[in-house]
């Protein structure tokens, strides 16, 4: 699974990075956000432009997974 690391990325740059990732990465992919709820909201908003969702990971609160709900629940 691909990983997009947002450590050190300014909030105003996150949307562009996630839009790029959504268009080039295989879904699902991991986004390292740190524990910032604002960063997670921005990632979620950007992913929604592609009709994708963001899920928290159970084992690491500093990561989220960008998923396609239709396929994610069928495969898992």
C-alpha positions as CSV (number, residue, x, y, z in Angstrom):
1,X,0.0,0.0,0.0
2,X,1.4,3.4,-0.9
3,X,2.1,6.0,1.7
4,X,1.8,9.8,1.4
5,X,3.7,11.5,4.2
6,X,2.4,15.0,5.2
7,X,4.9,15.6,8.0
8,X,6.3,19.1,7.5
9,X,3.7,20.0,4.9
10,X,1.8,23.3,5.4
11,X,-2.0,23.0,5.7
12,X,-2.5,25.1,2.6
13,X,-0.5,22.7,0.5
14,X,-2.3,19.5,1.6
15,X,-5.3,19.7,-0.8
16,X,-3.0,19.8,-3.8
17,X,-0.9,16.9,-2.6
18,X,-3.9,14.7,-1.8
19,X,-5.6,15.5,-5.1
20,X,-2.4,14.4,-6.9
21,X,-2.2,11.3,-4.8
22,X,-5.9,10.4,-5.5
23,X,-5.2,10.6,-9.2
24,X,-2.0,8.6,-9.3
25,X,-2.0,6.2,-6.3
26,X,-3.8,2.8,-6.2
27,X,-6.7,2.9,-3.8
28,X,-6.5,2.3,-0.8
29,X,-3.5,4.3,0.3
30,X,-2.2,5.6,3.6
31,X,-1.7,9.2,4.5
32,X,0.5,10.1,7.5
33,X,-1.2,13.2,9.0
34,X,0.2,13.3,12.5
35,X,-2.5,13.7,15.1
36,X,-3.8,17.0,13.7
37,X,-7.6,16.9,13.3
38,X,-7.4,19.9,10.9
39,X,-5.0,17.9,8.7
40,X,-7.3,14.9,8.7
41,X,-10.3,17.1,7.7
42,X,-8.3,18.7,4.8
43,X,-7.4,15.2,3.6
44,X,-11.0,14.1,3.9
45,X,-12.3,17.1,1.9
46,X,-9.7,16.6,-0.9
47,X,-10.4,12.8,-1.1
48,X,-14.2,13.5,-1.3
49,X,-13.6,15.3,-4.7
50,X,-12.8,11.8,-6.0
51,X,-15.8,10.3,-4.1
52,X,-13.3,8.6,-1.8
53,X,-13.5,8.4,2.0
54,X,-11.0,8.6,4.8
55,X,-10.9,6.1,7.6
56,X,-8.8,6.3,10.8
57,X,-6.4,3.5,11.4
58,X,-6.9,1.6,14.7
59,X,-3.2,1.0,15.4
60,X,-1.9,4.5,14.7
61,X,-3.9,7.7,15.3
62,X,-1.4,9.7,13.1
63,X,-2.5,7.9,10.0
64,X,-5.6,7.6,7.9
65,X,-6.5,5.4,4.9
66,X,-8.1,6.8,1.8
67,X,-10.6,4.2,0.5
68,X,-13.3,3.7,-2.1
69,X,-16.2,2.7,0.2
70,X,-17.9,0.7,-2.6
71,X,-14.8,-1.6,-3.0
72,X,-13.3,-1.4,0.4
73,X,-16.1,-3.1,2.2
74,X,-16.5,-5.8,-0.5
75,X,-12.8,-6.7,-0.3
76,X,-12.4,-6.6,3.5
